């Protein structure tokens, strides 16, 4: 944590990074030390010490999701670690990160985010419904639902189909009731759109 106290001293950051790269096993129980092990260069060069991430301590969900962003190049080891971290958190915690998870599908070249979403939806009906709702709002880039997002629109539709086709019995009936209600509520705005608005 010395680098946080003396942020303007760049040589400290370089030295701590060197020490972590030399002995990653000594600090793998410290989530904060991960920032000194993993960076764009380490991932791009596929350095041997990158393998230590698989046994690293659990970081916050937002850090794990960042491995599926433009910040880091895609890599199987960082993806496996990120999924392990996300699976360690309860569904109630992950509810706060659904928008980030759905957007992470844009950079999910290896399919790990998609697999995690499918796994999470099996763990909790609430997560499944929230994820479906968020994905439905992100399929199109405009309010009229005419311009499908070229990056993830098709992927989101496929995922929604996979999630809903896995539902059965009471879970399916609950999903149908809930989404029928939401569709009727959201259709109200479409029905009143042609009428003149007041002041």
N, C-alpha and C positions, 0 to 999 in steps of 0.2 A: 504493500500500500504506500510505499515511499514515493512512488511516481505520482500519486494523487496529491501528496503534500507539496511536491516540487515539480509541478507540471511544466514549468518553463525550462527545466533542465533536461534537454533531449538525450544527453548521454546516459542519464539514469534509466530512461525508457529502453534504450538500446542494450544496456548492461543487464537489466532485469530480463529482457527478452532473450538475451544470449544464455543466461543462467537457466531459464525455464526450458529452452530448447536443448540445453546440455543435460538437464536432469528432470524431465517432465514427471517422472514417477514420484518425485519428492513433493510436488505441489498438486498432484492430480485430485486431491481431496478438497481443494479450494476452488470453488466456482469462479472467483474473481481472477484467478491465474490463467484462465482459458484465453483471455484477450492477448496474452503474451505468447501463446503457442500458435493460435490460429489467426492467420491473416491471408490476404489475397495471394501473396507470394508463396507462402507455405502450401496452400492448396494447389495453385497452378503448377508448382514444381513437384508436387506429390512427394514432399519430403518424408523420410522414414518416421520422424517423430509425430507425424500426423496420426498415426495409428493409435497413439495414446488417448486420443479423444474418445475412443469407444468405451473406456473405463473411467472417464472424467466425471467429477461430481456434477450433480444436477444444477443447471443454471435456470434463471427465470424463463417462462414460456416465450416472452418477447425476444430473448436472445436466441433461443432455439429456432424460432420462426425466421429470424434474420438470416439463417443459413439457406433459406429458400427465397432469397431476394437478390437484387442486383448488387448488393454489397459484397457477396461472395460468389465465386464461380461454383457451378454444381460439382459435387464430388460424392461418391457413395459413402465414404466414412463420415463426413459431416452430416449427410442426410440420415444415416443410421443413428448417429448420436442424437440428432434433433428429434427424431421420432421416439427414441427411448425416453428422452426428456419429456416430450409432450404426453406420452402414455403414462408417465409417473404422476401427472396431475389429475385431480378429480374432474369429472364433467362440469361441476358447478364452477370450478376455477376457469376451465377452458371456454365457458360461455362468453367471457370478456374478450376473447381473442378470435372469435369467429370471423369478423371482417378481415383481419390480417391473414387468417388461414385460407380464406377463399381467394384473396388476392395473391397469396403465395403460389396458387396453382399456375399463375402466369409464368413462373420461373421453375416449375417442377418438371424438369426434363427427364428425371429418372423415375417419376411416378410415386415417390415416397409420400408426398402430401396427400395425393389421391387415396393411397392405401390407408393413411392415418385417418382421413375423414371417414372412410367406410368403416374402419374399426371403431372410431368414436361414436358413430351413429348407432352401432350395435350395442354400445354400452349404455346409452341414454336416449330415451324418446325425446326429451327436451332438447338435447344437443341436435338430434336428427332434424327436428322441426325448425330449430333456429338456423341450422346450416342450409336447409332447403329454402327457407324464406330468404336468407341472404343471397344464395346463389340465384334465385329467381329474379332478384332485383339487380343482379349484375350481368345477366345474359345479354341485355341490350344496353346501348350507350345513350338512348334517348327515352323520353317519357312515353312516346307513342308506341314503343316496342317494335320498331321497324328496322333499326340499325343494330344488327347483332354484333357484339364485341368480337372482332376477328381473332383476338388472341385466345380467349377462353370461353366464348359463347357456346360453341359446340361441346366443349369439355364439360361445362356446367350442366347442360341439358342431359348429357350421358350420365353424369354422376347422379343427378336428380332421379333419373329413370332407374339406375341401379339401387339407389336407396329405397325408393318407393316400392320397387318390385320385391324387395326383401321383406317388406312388412306383410303381416298376415294377422288374422283374428282381431282381437280387441285393438291392437296397435294400428292396424290398417283402418279400422272404423273410426278410431280417434283422429287419425291423420285426415281422413276424408271429411269429417265433421268440422275440424278446425280450419282446414284450408278452404272449404266451401264457405264458411263464415267470412274469412278474410277476403276471399274473392268477391263476395257480395258487397262488403264494405268498400273495397278499393274501386269497384265498378261504379260506385255512386259518383265519384268525381268525373268519370267519363260520361255519365248520363246527364250531369248538369252543365258540362262544358259548353254546349251550344247556346245556353240561355244567357241573356244579358246580365252583367254583373252590376251590383249597386255601387254606390260611391266608395 
